[in-house]
Amino acid sequence: MQPAWEVLLDQTAFYPTSGGQPNDLGLLGEAVLLDVRDGEEGIAHIVDRELEKNGVKGCVNWPRRFDHMQQHTGQHLLSAMFQGRFGLPTVSFHLGVETCTIDLHGGEPSRDLLIGAQRAANKVIFEDRGVTVRYGTREQLARLGVRKEVEREGLLRAIEIEDADLQPCGGTHVKSTGQIGMILVRGCSKVRQDWRVEFVCGRRAEQAGTEDFERERGLMGVLGCALDELPAAVERLTAERDANFKSLRGALQQLAGLWGGQLASTAPAGANGVRVASLLLRGAHPELLLPLATEIAKSERTIALLILEESGQLVFAQHPTAGKDLGAVLKSVLAVHPGKGGGSKDFVRAKLAEAGSSAAALELAKSIVAA
Ligand SMILES: [Zn+2]
């Protein structure tokens, strides 16, 4: 915690956090502003050092303020398009560090609707219409047709976008729609009963477009294709991956068939005549465990105890004639070497919490089934 001072001024150009818009930052004399709050006694400027009491010059961090103006005016415009064209009112607004969101009340906005609202808003931006401040009582403004009525009494401040929107608001806005630059809708998701639309305006839209391009360029390099070929290239890769996985599974199944039979026939038989094929597998594919254990357990009076050394994954399986309760065996093993898993009397699978205990767990399982 750094020491801080709260400063009240007789007038200020600094905007305090309110109405979904974050506070301004900047300097008051030599002091750095840490926060600006809408307090009970007026606008409170939180600074990092004490100020002289005979007047001070302020300096607003303009890039930050202008960014907020772009996002906030863009929000008015986008909300007006959603409501006016598609009957979806905005119930809340948040101006975040990277993106902005509005929550729309009503049915799920389709892709066409989202793009339609974006396009209509951008058309108003390209026409560079005026954005003006109007004052009036709640009733006067209501007669002019505000988008969303507010509950406040007295003289209200409203923002009018020429032939597009009128909305009571105390935030900061640009002078004409051209200064918004561009609105890009970036996503839509359900939040409780409403639809949260993510969007960016102005400099943020430029940055989002640039980042998209950089990502795509990276992918083009990795996949060795042109931009418009990207979706097809990714689809091809996915299909190849699925085909490779299928053929790998086939090969593992074949390996399990050959090796499992051999392991079952060479496994030593205990005093009770039950054969136990136990194996601590190193560098094996995890998908081999299941078919190999299944293959071994096809032989009568045979038990398979398989553990992958590197991961602690295990599969125990038996031919029903072996007559053990592998569920109970697993329970005893996990009591000493913790892990998660389960199964039936004839088949269990699990993963040990510590891969390092794989060898000891296998020895323990062997001694239990030999008893
Ligand atoms: Zn506003």
Boltz pocket constraint, residues with backbone or C-beta under 6 A from the ligand:
constraints:
  - pocket:
      binder: B
      contacts: [[A, 72], [A, 73], [A, 76], [A, 159], [A, 168], [A, 169], [A, 170], [A, 171], [A, 172], [A, 173]]
      max_distance: 6.0
